[in-house]
Amino acid sequence: NDALSTASKTMAVCYGNAAKHRGDGDCAMYSPTAFLLHRPRAYVPAQQWCRDGCEGVLTGVGAASCEGTCVSGVGMQTLKENMDNLVLLGRVCNKARTSQLASRCISGAKGYYSFAMGRSIPNTLCAQIEFPTLHAACKR
């Protein structure tokens, strides 16, 4: 599968021997940006791409950590491109494979908002999220 090969090759840049694991978390977090440059607004498929890429180069806990970091990057990029549309963010994050990954997706968005705006996401924006657990995670 070409998409799987591409995902694995991308993550190999982050986690391969040549990288020597310097900045691998940052690399995994920003890797969905590369995916989304070629597939604009394909936020939900980006989450599967994260899984495929991480499992292609790592195993066990390492793959799970990589996937969580990458999905956090999907949340970050989703919010970056849709700053006033947390309905979309909630829907994207809710499609994560597990509730833990959904929370990581929201966490990535929160981190980006804090960086970009210098404050936490206002509760009025969090209120747009339709899913109670993700709404609560946004407000925390």
Disulfide bonds with the S-S distance in Angstrom:
Cys14-Cys27 1.95
Cys50-Cys70 2.02
Cys54-Cys66 1.98
Cys93-Cys105 2.06
Cys126-Cys138 1.98
